[in-house]
Amino acid sequence: MSFADKLHFGDGRPSPRRRLLGMSVGMVYLVFPIAEIVAGGVTGARAFWGAVALVAFIGCFAGTVISAKSFHERSRATFPLLGVTAVIAVVSAFAFGGAWLTLPVYTVVLYGFTLPPAWALAGVGVNLAVVVAAGVLTGDEFAGVVVLGLQVVTLGVLFISIRNSRMLTLQLQQAQGEVARLAATEERLRIARDLHDLLGHSLSLIVLKSELAGRLAEESPQVRQEIADIESVARQALVEVREAVTGYRQRSLSEEIDGARSVLRAAGVRAEVRVSGTPLPDLLDGLFGWAVREGVTNVVRHARAARCEIQVTYDGEHATLEIMDDGRGGEPQGTGSGLSGLRERVTGAGGTMEAGGAPKGGFRLRVLVPVRVGTAA
């Protein structure tokens, strides 16, 4: 890892320890309220409750940072901890004033890294009002209140911008990975086309010429045998070439589902995937991979959906694939949708396909194929 990587505390999923380190660098300024307690600026019960507030604030602050899975994924505990942290900061600012007015400054840092930009900006505005109101009510110096107010605004906007930059960087990395994957897929298809068009054509020609030569050499059993051997080898080579081409063109169901997640995420569609049952037989796996590709392509191109659900079930007798979205519904128009070609493949495999509006709105694609397809020779 480069020194620059260490400075910006990792990629989109840095470890909790490194995230905490990065978020807590500025907490050195808590030395001021601590100094007030130690130096006797705050005494008695106020000192005790001030120390309790500081300890609780630091614990909730650290918990909020650690609970987040990444800069764009939150756990169930993240927002409750953030709320408790914000409440402690507000109450402490009004109860103690002075050095405790720095606590709302720390909460805007959490807002910047945790909340959507619009919410984070709203939090910055609220904390600015808290600092000003608490400073006035507790009689703090006007200049100090102004400085803290500026810190709330500048640090809040700064950390919102930092998080947005990190998110854009992560999205760029994901896009680059998707471009590389698509380029690799295109290269595989090019090789498959070359094998099929060049070698496959030549082998087919050898087979035809061998059959013709065999008919012309009927009076010589030995010649016929040699020609038959050539024909057999050519036919076997042709079968192997076609199998190789199929392997290049076909991606597994798991690969297609991973690709579908990436494509849907890039299109702003939330993907929900559920797979149950044992792994599908090879032929079913390839067919369902094709169906996932076509179905998700239609969701991205035509549905204008916010959510897409992909469900695969396999009970040993039948395999079922359902792709449902919450878009505008209706079957995509035109031959470019690929659904007609998919229907032919499913029907040829002995299965059934349904495509149309879902009962609760949106569009649903359902493929049902008997298990014998997956075990056929």
Salt bridges, closest charged atoms under 4 A:
ASP5 OD1 - HIS8 NE2 3.88
GLU73 OE2 - ARG13 NH1 2.19
GLU73 OE2 - HIS72 NE2 3.72
GLU178 OE2 - ARG181 NH2 2.42
GLU186 OE2 - ARG193 NH2 3.60
GLU187 OE2 - ARG190 NH2 2.54
ASP194 OD2 - ARG190 NH1 2.87
ASP197 OD1 - HIS196 ND1 3.35
GLU211 OE2 - ARG235 NH2 2.27
GLU231 OE2 - ARG235 NE 3.08
GLU256 OE2 - ARG251 NH1 3.57
GLU256 OE2 - ARG293 NH2 2.66
ASP258 OD1 - ARG261 NH1 3.42
GLU272 OE2 - ARG270 NH2 3.42
GLU272 OE1 - ARG307 NH1 3.69
GLU309 OE2 - ARG274 NH2 2.12
GLU309 OE1 - ARG307 NH1 3.48
GLU322 OE2 - ARG364 NH1 3.60
GLU322 OE2 - ARG366 NE 3.13
GLU354 OE1 - ARG364 NH2 3.14
